[in-house]
Amino acid sequence: MNTINKYFTPLLKKVLNYSLSKIIFAVLIYVLVGIICFTLIPKAFMPKIDERRFVLNVTMPPDTPLEITNATSKRIERLIAGYNEYWIFQ
């Protein structure tokens, strides 16, 4: 509480003595600086992605043996490889 009385109270009294036009001007300056800083920060809603890739999720029962899972994956890969648009990216 002593820190508030020591620093904040004198500052508040000083600010309240300013005219309304000076306070509005200071707020406008801060808003303009904020807008300028916001426009300079790089941002992207959706990052650019390599559109030639896709993800395929295959759902199998939890107790499926590994051999069947591998065979199914290989079969899907062969099916996809049959298309002309298929590329392997390494």
C-alpha positions as CSV (number, residue, x, y, z in Angstrom):
1,M,0.0,0.0,0.0
2,N,2.9,2.3,0.7
3,T,4.2,1.8,-2.8
4,I,0.9,2.8,-4.3
5,N,0.8,6.0,-2.2
6,K,4.4,6.7,-3.1
7,Y,4.3,6.2,-6.9
8,F,0.8,5.8,-8.2
9,T,-1.1,8.5,-6.4
10,P,1.2,11.4,-7.5
11,L,1.2,10.1,-11.1
12,L,-2.6,9.8,-11.0
13,K,-2.9,13.4,-9.7
14,K,-0.6,14.7,-12.4
15,V,-2.5,12.9,-15.2
16,L,-5.9,14.1,-13.9
17,N,-4.6,17.7,-14.1
18,Y,-4.1,17.3,-17.9
19,S,-6.7,18.7,-20.2
20,L,-9.0,16.2,-22.0
21,S,-7.5,17.1,-25.4
22,K,-4.0,16.1,-24.2
23,I,-5.3,12.8,-22.9
24,I,-7.2,12.0,-26.1
25,F,-4.1,12.9,-28.1
26,A,-2.0,10.6,-26.1
27,V,-4.5,7.7,-26.5
28,L,-4.6,8.3,-30.2
29,I,-0.9,8.2,-30.5
30,Y,-0.8,4.9,-28.6
31,V,-3.6,3.5,-30.8
32,L,-1.7,4.5,-34.0
33,V,1.5,3.0,-32.8
34,G,-0.4,-0.2,-32.0
35,I,-2.0,-0.3,-35.4
36,I,1.4,0.3,-37.1
37,C,3.1,-2.4,-35.0
38,F,0.2,-4.8,-35.7
39,T,0.5,-4.3,-39.5
40,L,4.3,-4.9,-39.4
41,I,4.0,-8.3,-37.6
42,P,3.9,-11.2,-40.1
43,K,0.8,-13.3,-39.7
44,A,-1.1,-16.0,-41.6
45,F,-4.4,-17.6,-40.9
46,M,-3.5,-20.7,-42.7
47,P,0.2,-21.4,-43.3
48,K,1.2,-22.2,-46.9
49,I,1.4,-25.9,-47.4
50,D,2.7,-28.2,-50.2
51,E,-0.6,-28.9,-52.0
52,R,0.7,-32.0,-53.7
53,R,0.7,-33.9,-50.5
54,F,-2.2,-35.4,-48.6
55,V,-2.8,-37.6,-45.5
56,L,-4.7,-40.8,-45.5
57,N,-5.9,-42.2,-42.2
58,V,-6.8,-45.9,-42.3
59,T,-8.8,-47.2,-39.3
60,M,-8.7,-50.9,-38.6
61,P,-9.8,-52.8,-35.5
62,P,-7.5,-52.6,-32.6
63,D,-6.7,-56.3,-32.6
64,T,-5.6,-56.4,-36.3
65,P,-2.4,-58.3,-36.7
66,L,0.7,-56.4,-37.9
67,E,1.0,-58.5,-41.0
68,I,-2.6,-57.5,-42.1
69,T,-1.9,-53.9,-41.3
70,N,1.3,-53.9,-43.4
71,A,-0.4,-55.7,-46.3
72,T,-3.3,-53.2,-46.3
73,S,-0.8,-50.3,-46.2
74,K,1.2,-51.8,-49.1
75,R,-2.1,-52.3,-51.1
76,I,-3.1,-48.7,-50.6
77,E,0.3,-47.5,-51.6
78,R,0.1,-49.6,-54.8
79,L,-3.3,-48.2,-55.6
80,I,-2.1,-44.6,-55.1
81,A,1.1,-45.2,-57.1
82,G,-1.1,-46.1,-60.1
83,Y,-2.1,-42.5,-60.6
84,N,0.0,-40.3,-62.8
85,E,-0.1,-37.5,-60.2
86,Y,1.6,-39.6,-57.6
87,W,5.1,-38.5,-56.6
88,I,7.4,-39.7,-53.9
89,F,8.9,-36.9,-51.9
90,Q,11.9,-37.6,-49.9
